[in-house]
């Protein structure tokens, strides 16, 4: 066997696949991908993927840990489930991609400045405060994440939409003062803390 072939075999016989199987939701199904490409062809955002799902799965099996976990591909998934419906082997592709995104985020390896990741973090931080999303503060936080000037510019551009939402009672200006919370906020926070504790133990992280 040539040196090149030996290196290729060594990369394939790697621990990254085992790492994914142990730490990523449905990660044990990655090895079942037969590389048909139906997932990429079925995805509405297919042309915009840095790496399509089947490429991500092959990269995992090839041991390309850094390239996979730093890719923005997992953050492109919109959960339309076309890939799952059309996959010949019915692989839970959507769950795997979200699982990889979450794992990369928790390891601190996810790409910086990725819009979906930034919004997801902003959404979660907003939701977890009172158990309900405060649409007004979420919107303001999203508009002003790149600075005051950018926030004002975006706000002015979206003012017609905002006023329409206020008139339709889909946005309450009074929520600027904090908004309303779930009835048992203490219980909600306890539930979230317990879920994070269980997840941390399951995946080998510290809470």
N, CA and C atoms as an extended XYZ file, in Angstrom:
621
Properties=species:S:1:pos:R:3:atomname:S:1:resname:S:1:resid:I:1 pbc="F F F"
N         0.845       -1.193        0.000 N   UNK     1
C         0.000        0.000        0.000 CA  UNK     1
C         0.888        1.254        0.000 C   UNK     1
N         0.583        2.212       -0.873 N   UNK     2
C         1.374        3.434       -0.954 CA  UNK     2
C         1.159        4.305        0.274 C   UNK     2
N         2.082        5.258        0.468 N   UNK     3
C         1.952        6.177        1.606 CA  UNK     3
C         0.663        6.982        1.524 C   UNK     3
N         0.328        7.407        0.304 N   UNK     4
C        -0.902        8.191        0.110 CA  UNK     4
C        -2.127        7.388        0.503 C   UNK     4
N        -2.140        6.106        0.108 N   UNK     5
C        -3.277        5.253        0.446 CA  UNK     5
C        -3.348        4.994        1.945 C   UNK     5
N        -2.165        4.811        2.558 N   UNK     6
C        -2.124        4.590        3.995 CA  UNK     6
C        -2.682        5.793        4.749 C   UNK     6
N        -2.299        7.003        4.275 N   UNK     7
C        -2.802        8.226        4.910 CA  UNK     7
C        -4.309        8.344        4.756 C   UNK     7
N        -4.797        7.951        3.588 N   UNK     8
C        -6.236        8.024        3.329 CA  UNK     8
C        -6.989        7.072        4.256 C   UNK     8
N        -6.462        5.864        4.401 N   UNK     9
C        -7.091        4.878        5.275 CA  UNK     9
C        -7.060        5.354        6.724 C   UNK     9
N        -5.941        5.949        7.122 N   UNK    10
C        -5.795        6.431        8.484 CA  UNK    10
C        -6.794        7.542        8.796 C   UNK    10
N        -7.010        8.421        7.805 N   UNK    11
C        -7.980        9.495        7.996 CA  UNK    11
C        -9.387        8.927        8.114 C   UNK    11
N        -9.654        7.858        7.371 N   UNK    12
C       -10.987        7.280        7.394 CA  UNK    12
C       -11.254        6.562        8.714 C   UNK    12
N       -10.217        5.881        9.222 N   UNK    13
C       -10.344        5.182       10.501 CA  UNK    13
C       -10.051        6.171       11.636 C   UNK    13
N       -10.964        7.044       11.830 N   UNK    14
C       -10.735        8.133       12.777 CA  UNK    14
C       -11.711        8.070       13.939 C   UNK    14
N       -11.467        8.917       14.911 N   UNK    15
C       -12.329        8.971       16.085 CA  UNK    15
C       -13.439       10.009       15.950 C   UNK    15
N       -13.386       10.839       14.904 N   UNK    16
C       -14.390       11.896       14.788 CA  UNK    16
C       -15.780       11.315       14.570 C   UNK    16
N       -15.878       10.271       13.775 N   UNK    17
C       -17.184        9.641       13.569 CA  UNK    17
C       -17.732        9.147       14.904 C   UNK    17
N       -16.875        8.532       15.715 N   UNK    18
C       -17.306        8.067       17.032 CA  UNK    18
C       -17.713        9.243       17.912 C   UNK    18
N       -16.994       10.348       17.791 N   UNK    19
C       -17.315       11.555       18.567 CA  UNK    19
C       -18.695       12.079       18.194 C   UNK    19
N       -18.975       12.091       16.902 N   UNK    20
C       -20.279       12.552       16.419 CA  UNK    20
C       -21.374       11.601       16.887 C   UNK    20
N       -21.116       10.310       16.802 N   UNK    21
C       -22.110        9.319       17.238 CA  UNK    21
C       -22.441        9.485       18.722 C   UNK    21
N       -21.442        9.870       19.511 N   UNK    22
C       -21.628        9.980       20.963 CA  UNK    22
C       -22.209       11.314       21.399 C   UNK    22
N       -22.001       12.368       20.613 N   UNK    23
C       -22.345       13.714       21.082 CA  UNK    23
C       -23.376       14.471       20.258 C   UNK    23
N       -23.745       13.935       19.100 N   UNK    24
C       -24.661       14.651       18.212 CA  UNK    24
C       -25.969       13.871       18.081 C   UNK    24
N       -27.077       14.573       18.162 N   UNK    25
C       -28.381       13.933       18.018 CA  UNK    25
C       -28.453       13.134       16.724 C   UNK    25
N       -28.822       11.869       16.811 N   UNK    26
C       -28.927       10.954       15.674 CA  UNK    26
C       -27.591       10.774       14.942 C   UNK    26
N       -26.498       11.109       15.607 N   UNK    27
C       -25.181       11.034       14.966 CA  UNK    27
C       -24.797        9.636       14.532 C   UNK    27
N       -25.381        8.634       15.156 N   UNK    28
C       -25.060        7.254       14.783 CA  UNK    28
C       -25.584        6.893       13.398 C   UNK    28
N       -26.430        7.767       12.827 N   UNK    29
C       -26.991        7.493       11.496 CA  UNK    29
C       -26.126        8.031       10.369 C   UNK    29
N       -25.104        8.814       10.698 N   UNK    30
C       -24.237        9.403        9.670 CA  UNK    30
C       -23.640        8.330        8.772 C   UNK    30
N       -23.219        7.230        9.351 N   UNK    31
C       -22.556        6.176        8.581 CA  UNK    31
C       -23.491        5.476        7.608 C   UNK    31
N       -24.792        5.729        7.722 N   UNK    32
C       -25.755        5.086        6.827 CA  UNK    32
C       -25.945        5.850        5.522 C   UNK    32
N       -25.374        7.046        5.421 N   UNK    33
C       -25.520        7.842        4.191 CA  UNK    33
C       -24.833        7.143        3.027 C   UNK    33
N       -25.543        7.020        1.890 N   UNK    34
C       -24.970        6.351        0.727 CA  UNK    34
C       -24.541        7.344       -0.358 C   UNK    34
N       -24.503        8.647        0.009 N   UNK    35
C       -23.950        9.683       -0.875 CA  UNK    35
C       -24.709        9.830       -2.200 C   UNK    35
N       -26.030        9.723       -2.147 N   UNK    36
C       -26.817        9.864       -3.384 CA  UNK    36
C       -27.025       11.320       -3.768 C   UNK    36
N       -26.992       12.235       -2.781 N   UNK    37
C       -27.133       13.662       -3.069 CA  UNK    37
C       -28.562       14.153       -3.149 C   UNK    37
N       -29.533       13.293       -2.858 N   UNK    38
C       -30.938       13.698       -2.918 CA  UNK    38
C       -31.210       14.829       -1.924 C   UNK    38
N       -30.547       14.808       -0.774 N   UNK    39
C       -30.769       15.839        0.241 CA  UNK    39
C       -30.411       17.228       -0.296 C   UNK    39
N       -29.261       17.322       -0.962 N   UNK    40
C       -28.833       18.606       -1.510 CA  UNK    40
C       -29.770       19.066       -2.620 C   UNK    40
N       -30.202       18.114       -3.451 N   UNK    41
C       -31.104       18.456       -4.551 CA  UNK    41
C       -32.494       18.821       -4.082 C   UNK    41
N       -32.875       18.370       -2.895 N   UNK    42
C       -34.209       18.643       -2.364 CA  UNK    42
C       -34.269       19.921       -1.540 C   UNK    42
N       -33.115       20.429       -1.118 N   UNK    43
C       -33.073       21.588       -0.219 CA  UNK    43
C       -33.319       22.897       -0.961 C   UNK    43
N       -34.238       23.740       -0.483 N   UNK    44
C       -34.488       25.043       -1.113 CA  UNK    44
C       -33.241       25.921       -1.148 C   UNK    44
N       -32.333       25.707       -0.193 N   UNK    45
C       -31.108       26.496       -0.125 CA  UNK    45
C       -29.911       25.735       -0.679 C   UNK    45
N       -30.180       24.648       -1.397 N   UNK    46
C       -29.120       23.799       -1.926 CA  UNK    46
C       -27.964       24.516       -2.601 C   UNK    46
N       -28.237       25.480       -3.502 N   UNK    47
C       -27.140       26.154       -4.208 CA  UNK    47
C       -26.260       27.015       -3.297 C   UNK    47
N       -26.745       27.286       -2.100 N   UNK    48
C       -26.020       28.195       -1.202 CA  UNK    48
C       -25.239       27.472       -0.107 C   UNK    48
N       -25.303       26.146       -0.080 N   UNK    49
C       -24.568       25.390        0.924 CA  UNK    49
C       -23.069       25.516        0.690 C   UNK    49
N       -22.316       25.694        1.751 N   UNK    50
C       -20.856       25.575        1.657 CA  UNK    50
C       -20.510       24.098        1.456 C   UNK    50
N       -21.163       23.263        2.259 N   UNK    51
C       -21.044       21.810        2.116 CA  UNK    51
C       -22.443       21.233        2.276 C   UNK    51
N       -22.912       20.501        1.289 N   UNK    52
C       -24.238       19.887        1.389 CA  UNK    52
C       -24.212       18.789        2.453 C   UNK    52
N       -25.382       18.348        2.930 N   UNK    53
C       -25.413       17.334        3.990 CA  UNK    53
C       -24.585       16.096        3.685 C   UNK    53
N       -24.710       15.560        2.466 N   UNK    54
C       -23.959       14.328        2.193 CA  UNK    54
C       -22.455       14.583        2.191 C   UNK    54
N       -22.048       15.805        1.847 N   UNK    55
C       -20.621       16.141        1.916 CA  UNK    55
C       -20.171       16.243        3.372 C   UNK    55
N       -21.026       16.837        4.203 N   UNK    56
C       -20.711       16.925        5.632 CA  UNK    56
C       -20.547       15.522        6.212 C   UNK    56
N       -21.454       14.612        5.831 N   UNK    57
C       -21.392       13.249        6.360 CA  UNK    57
C       -20.120       12.539        5.905 C   UNK    57
N       -19.730       12.738        4.646 N   UNK    58
C       -18.500       12.123        4.161 CA  UNK    58
C       -17.277       12.734        4.846 C   UNK    58
N       -17.321       14.045        5.096 N   UNK    59
C       -16.214       14.705        5.789 CA  UNK    59
C       -16.070       14.173        7.215 C   UNK    59
N       -17.200       13.877        7.844 N   UNK    60
C       -17.158       13.288        9.190 CA  UNK    60
C       -16.469       11.934        9.133 C   UNK    60
N       -16.861       11.140        8.172 N   UNK    61
C       -16.295        9.796        8.037 CA  UNK    61
C       -14.824        9.839        7.621 C   UNK    61
N       -14.405       10.962        7.033 N   UNK    62
C       -13.007       11.127        6.626 CA  UNK    62
C       -12.164       11.776        7.714 C   UNK    62
N       -12.803       12.088        8.852 N   UNK    63
C       -12.059       12.637        9.976 CA  UNK    63
C       -11.765       14.117        9.908 C   UNK    63
N       -12.489       14.861        9.080 N   UNK    64
C       -12.219       16.290        8.927 CA  UNK    64
C       -12.984       17.093        9.988 C   UNK    64
N       -12.535       16.944       11.207 N   UNK    65
C       -13.224       17.513       12.361 CA  UNK    65
C       -13.309       19.036       12.299 C   UNK    65
N       -12.183       19.697       12.094 N   UNK    66
C       -12.158       21.160       12.096 CA  UNK    66
C       -13.001       21.735       10.968 C   UNK    66
N       -12.867       21.133        9.775 N   UNK    67
C       -13.625       21.632        8.632 CA  UNK    67
C       -15.127       21.496        8.848 C   UNK    67
N       -15.549       20.408        9.458 N   UNK    68
C       -16.976       20.183        9.695 CA  UNK    68
C       -17.524       21.137       10.748 C   UNK    68
N       -16.869       21.189       11.892 N   UNK    69
C       -17.398       21.972       13.003 CA  UNK    69
C       -17.287       23.485       12.783 C   UNK    69
N       -16.420       23.909       11.882 N   UNK    70
C       -16.299       25.339       11.590 CA  UNK    70
C       -17.102       25.741       10.358 C   UNK    70
N       -17.752       24.774        9.732 N   UNK    71
C       -18.564       25.057        8.544 CA  UNK    71
C       -19.854       25.782        8.932 C   UNK    71
N       -20.360       26.615        8.032 N   UNK    72
C       -21.630       27.296        8.311 CA  UNK    72
C       -22.816       26.526        7.728 C   UNK    72
N       -22.536       25.361        7.141 N   UNK    73
C       -23.589       24.603        6.468 CA  UNK    73
C       -24.717       24.195        7.401 C   UNK    73
N       -24.362       23.741        8.617 N   UNK    74
C       -25.398       23.282        9.548 CA  UNK    74
C       -26.348       24.406        9.922 C   UNK    74
N       -25.851       25.632        9.858 N   UNK    75
C       -26.648       26.796       10.252 CA  UNK    75
C       -27.564       27.267        9.122 C   UNK    75
N       -27.433       26.653        7.950 N   UNK    76
C       -28.268       27.020        6.806 CA  UNK    76
C       -29.605       26.281        6.818 C   UNK    76
N       -29.699       25.229        7.620 N   UNK    77
C       -30.910       24.400        7.618 CA  UNK    77
C       -32.112       25.175        8.170 C   UNK    77
N       -33.212       25.164        7.420 N   UNK    78
C       -34.431       25.867        7.836 CA  UNK    78
C       -35.506       24.917        8.359 C   UNK    78
N       -35.161       23.640        8.513 N   UNK    79
C       -36.091       22.628        9.034 CA  UNK    79
C       -37.315       22.437        8.154 C   UNK    79
N       -37.121       22.446        6.852 N   UNK    80
C       -38.255       22.209        5.950 CA  UNK    80
C       -38.562       20.714        5.835 C   UNK    80
N       -37.575       19.873        6.157 N   UNK    81
C       -37.703       18.410        6.191 CA  UNK    81
C       -37.843       17.767        4.811 C   UNK    81
N       -37.610       18.516        3.736 N   UNK    82
C       -37.624       17.912        2.407 CA  UNK    82
C       -36.615       16.778        2.306 C   UNK    82
N       -35.443       16.988        2.918 N   UNK    83
C       -34.381       15.984        2.833 CA  UNK    83
C       -34.795       14.670        3.493 C   UNK    83
N       -35.454       14.775        4.645 N   UNK    84
C       -35.876       13.569        5.357 CA  UNK    84
C       -36.951       12.830        4.566 C   UNK    84
N       -37.901       13.580        4.019 N   UNK    85
C       -39.000       12.975        3.263 CA  UNK    85
C       -38.486       12.235        2.040 C   UNK    85
N       -37.437       12.790        1.392 N   UNK    86
C       -36.978       12.227        0.123 CA  UNK    86
C       -35.763       11.312        0.241 C   UNK    86
N       -35.160       11.260        1.407 N   UNK    87
C       -33.977       10.413        1.576 CA  UNK    87
C       -34.342        8.941        1.383 C   UNK    87
N       -33.663        8.222        0.475 N   UNK    88
C       -33.976        6.807        0.235 CA  UNK    88
C       -33.834        5.949        1.489 C   UNK    88
N       -32.973        6.382        2.404 N   UNK    89
C       -32.766        5.615        3.635 CA  UNK    89
C       -33.446        6.264        4.844 C   UNK    89
N       -34.217        7.308        4.568 N   UNK    90
C       -34.992        7.986        5.613 CA  UNK    90
C       -34.111        8.422        6.792 C   UNK    90
N       -32.936        8.933        6.464 N   UNK    91
C       -32.043        9.414        7.512 CA  UNK    91
C       -32.594       10.703        8.120 C   UNK    91
N       -32.437       10.900        9.422 N   UNK    92
C       -32.930       12.116       10.089 CA  UNK    92
C       -31.958       13.282        9.854 C   UNK    92
N       -31.810       13.669        8.603 N   UNK    93
C       -30.790       14.648        8.205 CA  UNK    93
C       -30.956       15.975        8.926 C   UNK    93
N       -32.184       16.456        9.013 N   UNK    94
C       -32.433       17.737        9.686 CA  UNK    94
C       -31.957       17.697       11.129 C   UNK    94
N       -32.258       16.621       11.831 N   UNK    95
C       -31.861       16.492       13.231 CA  UNK    95
C       -30.342       16.428       13.373 C   UNK    95
N       -29.701       15.723       12.449 N   UNK    96
C       -28.242       15.609       12.497 CA  UNK    96
C       -27.595       16.970       12.264 C   UNK    96
N       -28.101       17.713       11.292 N   UNK    97
C       -27.516       19.019       10.982 CA  UNK    97
C       -27.685       19.984       12.150 C   UNK    97
N       -28.861       19.995       12.765 N   UNK    98
C       -29.070       20.848       13.937 CA  UNK    98
C       -28.205       20.373       15.108 C   UNK    98
N       -28.065       19.062       15.230 N   UNK    99
C       -27.228       18.516       16.290 CA  UNK    99
C       -25.768       18.922       16.114 C   UNK    99
N       -25.282       18.897       14.887 N   UNK   100
C       -23.907       19.321       14.606 CA  UNK   100
C       -23.721       20.799       14.908 C   UNK   100
N       -24.729       21.606       14.543 N   UNK   101
C       -24.657       23.043       14.816 CA  UNK   101
C       -24.580       23.297       16.317 C   UNK   101
N       -25.412       22.611       17.068 N   UNK   102
C       -25.429       22.771       18.521 CA  UNK   102
C       -24.104       22.319       19.141 C   UNK   102
N       -23.590       21.201       18.649 N   UNK   103
C       -22.329       20.678       19.178 CA  UNK   103
C       -21.177       21.643       18.887 C   UNK   103
N       -21.132       22.167       17.667 N   UNK   104
C       -20.079       23.121       17.301 CA  UNK   104
C       -20.178       24.390       18.143 C   UNK   104
N       -21.405       24.817       18.393 N   UNK   105
C       -21.629       26.014       19.212 CA  UNK   105
C       -21.131       25.790       20.637 C   UNK   105
N       -21.451       24.653       21.191 N   UNK   106
C       -21.061       24.364       22.567 CA  UNK   106
C       -19.552       24.204       22.716 C   UNK   106
N       -18.897       23.764       21.663 N   UNK   107
C       -17.449       23.621       21.692 CA  UNK   107
C       -16.736       24.943       21.393 C   UNK   107
N       -17.499       25.952       20.961 N   UNK   108
C       -16.892       27.235       20.612 CA  UNK   108
C       -16.206       27.215       19.265 C   UNK   108
N       -16.597       26.271       18.390 N   UNK   109
C       -15.955       26.132       17.089 CA  UNK   109
C       -16.831       26.606       15.930 C   UNK   109
N       -18.059       26.976       16.235 N   UNK   110
C       -18.974       27.430       15.178 CA  UNK   110
C       -18.467       28.738       14.579 C   UNK   110
N       -18.756       28.983       13.299 N   UNK   111
C       -18.263       30.189       12.631 CA  UNK   111
C       -18.785       31.468       13.277 C   UNK   111
N       -17.923       32.439       13.418 N   UNK   112
C       -18.313       33.715       14.006 CA  UNK   112
C       -19.075       34.548       12.969 C   UNK   112
N       -20.037       35.318       13.449 N   UNK   113
C       -20.766       36.217       12.564 CA  UNK   113
C       -21.777       35.539       11.666 C   UNK   113
N       -22.069       34.250       11.906 N   UNK   114
C       -23.056       33.542       11.090 CA  UNK   114
C       -24.442       34.040       11.492 C   UNK   114
N       -25.221       34.619       10.567 N   UNK   115
C       -26.510       35.251       10.899 CA  UNK   115
C       -27.492       34.340       11.638 C   UNK   115
N       -27.642       33.112       11.174 N   UNK   116
C       -28.587       32.197       11.813 CA  UNK   116
C       -28.168       31.892       13.241 C   UNK   116
N       -26.868       31.680       13.444 N   UNK   117
C       -26.361       31.400       14.779 CA  UNK   117
C       -26.583       32.608       15.694 C   UNK   117
N       -26.297       33.804       15.186 N   UNK   118
C       -26.469       35.013       15.991 CA  UNK   118
C       -27.922       35.207       16.397 C   UNK   118
N       -28.834       35.008       15.431 N   UNK   119
C       -30.248       35.195       15.741 CA  UNK   119
C       -30.744       34.118       16.689 C   UNK   119
N       -30.294       32.881       16.489 N   UNK   120
C       -30.702       31.801       17.370 CA  UNK   120
C       -30.292       32.056       18.813 C   UNK   120
N       -29.073       32.560       18.994 N   UNK   121
C       -28.588       32.878       20.343 CA  UNK   121
C       -29.395       34.019       20.943 C   UNK   121
N       -29.671       35.040       20.126 N   UNK   122
C       -30.456       36.185       20.580 CA  UNK   122
C       -31.869       35.749       20.962 C   UNK   122
N       -32.454       34.884       20.146 N   UNK   123
C       -33.808       34.376       20.402 CA  UNK   123
C       -33.849       33.602       21.716 C   UNK   123
N       -32.873       32.705       21.923 N   UNK   124
C       -32.861       31.894       23.142 CA  UNK   124
C       -32.682       32.762       24.379 C   UNK   124
N       -31.750       33.698       24.332 N   UNK   125
C       -31.507       34.572       25.485 CA  UNK   125
C       -32.741       35.403       25.824 C   UNK   125
N       -33.496       35.774       24.798 N   UNK   126
C       -34.728       36.530       24.997 CA  UNK   126
C       -35.802       35.640       25.615 C   UNK   126
N       -35.963       34.457       25.071 N   UNK   127
C       -36.999       33.532       25.519 CA  UNK   127
C       -36.794       33.074       26.958 C   UNK   127
N       -35.550       32.767       27.309 N   UNK   128
C       -35.282       32.135       28.598 CA  UNK   128
C       -35.481       33.087       29.779 C   UNK   128
N       -35.524       34.386       29.523 N   UNK   129
C       -35.695       35.341       30.616 CA  UNK   129
C       -37.049       35.183       31.301 C   UNK   129
N       -38.127       35.118       30.495 N   UNK   130
C       -39.467       35.068       31.081 CA  UNK   130
C       -40.328       33.939       30.545 C   UNK   130
N       -39.729       33.058       29.765 N   UNK   131
C       -40.485       31.923       29.267 CA  UNK   131
C       -41.328       32.226       28.052 C   UNK   131
N       -41.313       33.466       27.610 N   UNK   132
C       -42.048       33.892       26.418 CA  UNK   132
C       -41.161       34.844       25.631 C   UNK   132
N       -41.290       34.814       24.330 N   UNK   133
C       -40.494       35.724       23.501 CA  UNK   133
C       -41.089       37.120       23.570 C   UNK   133
N       -40.257       38.094       23.870 N   UNK   134
C       -40.655       39.491       23.839 CA  UNK   134
C       -40.302       40.012       22.446 C   UNK   134
N       -41.305       40.067       21.564 N   UNK   135
C       -41.059       40.408       20.166 CA  UNK   135
C       -40.376       41.762       19.994 C   UNK   135
N       -40.761       42.721       20.835 N   UNK   136
C       -40.215       44.067       20.688 CA  UNK   136
C       -38.723       44.105       21.033 C   UNK   136
N       -38.365       43.567       22.195 N   UNK   137
C       -36.956       43.602       22.581 CA  UNK   137
C       -36.117       42.673       21.700 C   UNK   137
N       -36.725       41.596       21.211 N   UNK   138
C       -36.009       40.713       20.282 CA  UNK   138
C       -35.691       41.451       18.987 C   UNK   138
N       -36.685       42.173       18.479 N   UNK   139
C       -36.494       42.935       17.242 CA  UNK   139
C       -35.450       44.028       17.427 C   UNK   139
N       -35.546       44.755       18.529 N   UNK   140
C       -34.590       45.832       18.799 CA  UNK   140
C       -33.171       45.262       18.928 C   UNK   140
N       -33.061       44.144       19.647 N   UNK   141
C       -31.755       43.510       19.803 CA  UNK   141
C       -31.173       43.071       18.480 C   UNK   141
N       -32.035       42.559       17.604 N   UNK   142
C       -31.594       42.102       16.275 CA  UNK   142
C       -31.161       43.293       15.413 C   UNK   142
N       -31.938       44.372       15.440 N   UNK   143
C       -31.618       45.548       14.635 CA  UNK   143
C       -30.324       46.224       15.084 C   UNK   143
N       -30.100       46.250       16.384 N   UNK   144
C       -28.964       47.005       16.909 CA  UNK   144
C       -27.733       46.148       17.224 C   UNK   144
N       -27.739       44.896       16.800 N   UNK   145
C       -26.604       44.023       17.105 CA  UNK   145
C       -25.320       44.482       16.427 C   UNK   145
N       -25.447       45.235       15.338 N   UNK   146
C       -24.258       45.717       14.622 CA  UNK   146
C       -23.954       47.181       14.918 C   UNK   146
N       -24.603       47.741       15.951 N   UNK   147
C       -24.320       49.117       16.324 CA  UNK   147
C       -25.531       50.031       16.215 C   UNK   147
N       -25.409       51.211       16.793 N   UNK   148
C       -26.516       52.165       16.836 CA  UNK   148
C       -26.917       52.636       15.439 C   UNK   148
N       -25.928       52.996       14.634 N   UNK   149
C       -26.218       53.518       13.290 CA  UNK   149
C       -26.964       52.486       12.447 C   UNK   149
N       -26.475       51.252       12.487 N   UNK   150
C       -27.117       50.183       11.717 CA  UNK   150
C       -28.526       49.922       12.230 C   UNK   150
N       -28.704       50.001       13.567 N   UNK   151
C       -30.013       49.770       14.159 CA  UNK   151
C       -31.025       50.825       13.745 C   UNK   151
N       -30.608       52.071       13.761 N   UNK   152
C       -31.500       53.169       13.360 CA  UNK   152
C       -31.874       53.042       11.885 C   UNK   152
N       -30.883       52.726       11.062 N   UNK   153
C       -31.127       52.587        9.622 CA  UNK   153
C       -32.127       51.465        9.342 C   UNK   153
N       -31.925       50.320        9.986 N   UNK   154
C       -32.827       49.186        9.781 CA  UNK   154
C       -34.217       49.486       10.333 C   UNK   154
N       -34.272       50.137       11.505 N   UNK   155
C       -35.546       50.487       12.111 CA  UNK   155
C       -36.372       51.405       11.229 C   UNK   155
N       -35.718       52.397       10.645 N   UNK   156
C       -36.424       53.319        9.744 CA  UNK   156
C       -36.923       52.603        8.500 C   UNK   156
N       -36.108       51.674        8.009 N   UNK   157
C       -36.498       50.934        6.806 CA  UNK   157
C       -37.682       50.010        7.078 C   UNK   157
N       -37.820       49.558        8.320 N   UNK   158
C       -38.876       48.607        8.682 CA  UNK   158
C       -40.035       49.248        9.431 C   UNK   158
N       -40.082       50.574        9.490 N   UNK   159
C       -41.104       51.235       10.303 CA  UNK   159
C       -42.530       50.937        9.831 C   UNK   159
N       -42.727       50.808        8.531 N   UNK   160
C       -44.073       50.511        8.013 CA  UNK   160
C       -44.532       49.131        8.488 C   UNK   160
N       -43.616       48.184        8.471 N   UNK   161
C       -43.930       46.827        8.935 CA  UNK   161
C       -44.240       46.854       10.433 C   UNK   161
N       -43.431       47.598       11.191 N   UNK   162
C       -43.627       47.699       12.630 CA  UNK   162
C       -44.970       48.307       12.986 C   UNK   162
N       -45.332       49.390       12.293 N   UNK   163
C       -46.613       50.038       12.551 CA  UNK   163
C       -47.780       49.115       12.202 C   UNK   163
N       -47.605       48.360       11.131 N   UNK   164
C       -48.640       47.399       10.740 CA  UNK   164
C       -48.836       46.331       11.802 C   UNK   164
N       -47.724       45.886       12.406 N   UNK   165
C       -47.812       44.876       13.458 CA  UNK   165
C       -48.472       45.441       14.719 C   UNK   165
N       -48.196       46.711       15.007 N   UNK   166
C       -48.821       47.354       16.167 CA  UNK   166
C       -50.329       47.462       15.947 C   UNK   166
N       -50.736       47.894       14.744 N   UNK   167
C       -52.156       48.028       14.431 CA  UNK   167
C       -52.880       46.676       14.483 C   UNK   167
N       -52.157       45.633       14.068 N   UNK   168
C       -52.745       44.289       14.075 CA  UNK   168
C       -52.625       43.623       15.442 C   UNK   168
N       -52.096       44.375       16.413 N   UNK   169
C       -51.900       43.887       17.782 CA  UNK   169
C       -50.976       42.676       17.843 C   UNK   169
N       -50.004       42.666       16.909 N   UNK   170
C       -48.993       41.618       16.919 CA  UNK   170
C       -47.712       42.109       17.583 C   UNK   170
N       -47.688       43.391       17.914 N   UNK   171
C       -46.521       43.977       18.570 CA  UNK   171
C       -47.018       45.014       19.559 C   UNK   171
N       -46.615       44.870       20.817 N   UNK   172
C       -47.067       45.767       21.870 CA  UNK   172
C       -45.906       46.667       22.316 C   UNK   172
N       -45.995       47.979       22.053 N   UNK   173
C       -44.910       48.900       22.430 CA  UNK   173
C       -44.586       48.865       23.922 C   UNK   173
N       -45.552       48.489       24.748 N   UNK   174
C       -45.331       48.460       26.191 CA  UNK   174
C       -44.387       47.332       26.614 C   UNK   174
N       -44.124       46.411       25.700 N   UNK   175
C       -43.228       45.310       26.021 CA  UNK   175
C       -41.782       45.784       26.212 C   UNK   175
N       -41.529       47.047       25.860 N   UNK   176
C       -40.197       47.608       26.068 CA  UNK   176
C       -39.836       47.584       27.551 C   UNK   176
N       -40.861       47.533       28.403 N   UNK   177
C       -40.636       47.535       29.851 CA  UNK   177
C       -40.481       46.120       30.418 C   UNK   177
N       -40.422       45.150       29.557 N   UNK   178
C       -40.156       43.786       30.023 CA  UNK   178
C       -41.115       42.731       29.529 C   UNK   178
N       -42.336       43.135       29.230 N   UNK   179
C       -43.312       42.173       28.742 CA  UNK   179
C       -43.827       41.240       29.819 C   UNK   179
N       -44.660       40.298       29.422 N   UNK   180
C       -45.260       39.386       30.390 CA  UNK   180
C       -44.513       38.059       30.397 C   UNK   180
N       -44.591       37.392       31.528 N   UNK   181
C       -43.885       36.135       31.711 CA  UNK   181
C       -44.866       34.976       31.829 C   UNK   181
N       -44.358       33.764       31.789 N   UNK   182
C       -45.194       32.593       32.033 CA  UNK   182
C       -45.645       32.622       33.497 C   UNK   182
N       -46.704       31.908       33.812 N   UNK   183
C       -47.262       31.962       35.166 CA  UNK   183
C       -46.271       31.479       36.224 C   UNK   183
N       -45.602       30.373       35.948 N   UNK   184
C       -44.660       29.823       36.921 CA  UNK   184
C       -43.234       30.027       36.406 C   UNK   184
N       -42.736       31.253       36.494 N   UNK   185
C       -41.411       31.571       35.960 CA  UNK   185
C       -40.310       30.804       36.691 C   UNK   185
N       -40.455       30.692       38.019 N   UNK   186
C       -39.462       29.958       38.799 CA  UNK   186
C       -39.403       28.499       38.351 C   UNK   186
N       -40.578       27.923       38.128 N   UNK   187
C       -40.638       26.541       37.660 CA  UNK   187
C       -40.043       26.379       36.271 C   UNK   187
N       -40.300       27.375       35.426 N   UNK   188
C       -39.753       27.343       34.070 CA  UNK   188
C       -38.233       27.357       34.096 C   UNK   188
N       -37.653       28.255       34.906 N   UNK   189
C       -36.195       28.347       35.014 CA  UNK   189
C       -35.605       27.059       35.594 C   UNK   189
N       -36.316       26.449       36.532 N   UNK   190
C       -35.854       25.193       37.112 CA  UNK   190
C       -35.855       24.083       36.060 C   UNK   190
N       -36.877       24.098       35.214 N   UNK   191
C       -36.984       23.098       34.157 CA  UNK   191
C       -35.836       23.243       33.155 C   UNK   191
N       -35.556       24.483       32.755 N   UNK   192
C       -34.460       24.737       31.812 CA  UNK   192
C       -33.116       24.319       32.412 C   UNK   192
N       -32.914       24.675       33.686 N   UNK   193
C       -31.657       24.331       34.362 CA  UNK   193
C       -31.476       22.822       34.432 C   UNK   193
N       -32.564       22.101       34.730 N   UNK   194
C       -32.496       20.652       34.819 CA  UNK   194
C       -32.211       20.030       33.457 C   UNK   194
N       -32.850       20.560       32.421 N   UNK   195
C       -32.615       20.057       31.065 CA  UNK   195
C       -31.160       20.261       30.652 C   UNK   195
N       -30.605       21.425       30.988 N   UNK   196
C       -29.214       21.700       30.660 CA  UNK   196
C       -28.274       20.788       31.442 C   UNK   196
N       -28.640       20.497       32.683 N   UNK   197
C       -27.826       19.599       33.507 CA  UNK   197
C       -27.811       18.190       32.914 C   UNK   197
N       -28.988       17.712       32.520 N   UNK   198
C       -29.097       16.375       31.932 CA  UNK   198
C       -28.320       16.303       30.629 C   UNK   198
N       -28.469       17.336       29.795 N   UNK   199
C       -27.784       17.363       28.508 CA  UNK   199
C       -26.269       17.403       28.700 C   UNK   199
N       -25.823       18.193       29.679 N   UNK   200
C       -24.389       18.307       29.934 CA  UNK   200
C       -23.802       16.956       30.358 C   UNK   200
N       -24.498       16.245       31.213 N   UNK   201
C       -24.024       14.937       31.669 CA  UNK   201
C       -24.038       13.925       30.532 C   UNK   201
N       -25.065       14.004       29.722 N   UNK   202
C       -25.208       13.062       28.616 CA  UNK   202
C       -24.111       13.229       27.582 C   UNK   202
N       -23.757       14.491       27.308 N   UNK   203
C       -22.776       14.778       26.270 CA  UNK   203
C       -21.366       14.961       26.804 C   UNK   203
N       -21.213       14.876       28.107 N   UNK   204
C       -19.873       14.988       28.664 CA  UNK   204
C       -19.399       16.397       28.882 C   UNK   204
N       -20.325       17.350       28.917 N   UNK   205
C       -19.991       18.750       29.172 CA  UNK   205
C       -20.250       19.072       30.643 C   UNK   205
N       -19.662       20.163       31.100 N   UNK   206
C       -19.983       20.658       32.430 CA  UNK   206
C       -21.029       21.743       32.292 C   UNK   206
N       -22.001       21.778       33.196 N   UNK   207
C       -23.110       22.734       33.086 CA  UNK   207
C       -22.622       24.134       33.348 C   UNK   207
